[in-house]
Amino acid sequence: MLDGAVERKNGSIVMFDPAGDESGRWNFENAWISEWTASDLDSGGDDIVVETVTITHEFLERVS
């Protein structure tokens, strides 16, 4: 973040099949993280921590 402005980035979300091969790709442009949450962390438990990220974007295209 620079001077209170949200820094925007381009990127891709890639889906892989069980063999590790790419099975889907979505490219996005001018995106920023608008929300981030995480589940509670209990050092005495064996539960995993789940993080959720909301990406807001100006353009999204399914490539494959």
Residue pairs with C-beta under 8 A, 6 or more apart in sequence:
1 7
6 32
7 32
8 30
8 31
8 32
8 58
9 30
9 31
9 32
10 27
10 28
10 29
10 30
10 31
11 27
11 28
11 31
12 25
12 26
12 27
12 28
12 63
13 25
13 26
13 28
14 22
14 24
14 25
15 22
15 23
15 24
15 25
16 22
16 23
17 23
22 64
23 64
24 62
24 64
25 62
25 63
25 64
26 60
26 61
26 62
26 63
27 60
27 61
27 63
28 55
28 57
28 59
28 60
28 61
29 57
29 58
29 59
29 60
30 57
30 58
30 59
31 55
31 56
31 57
31 58
32 55
32 56
33 53
33 54
33 55
33 56
34 54
34 55
34 56
35 52
35 53
35 54
36 51
36 52
36 53
36 54
37 51
37 52
38 49
38 50
38 51
38 52
39 47
39 49
39 50
39 51
41 49
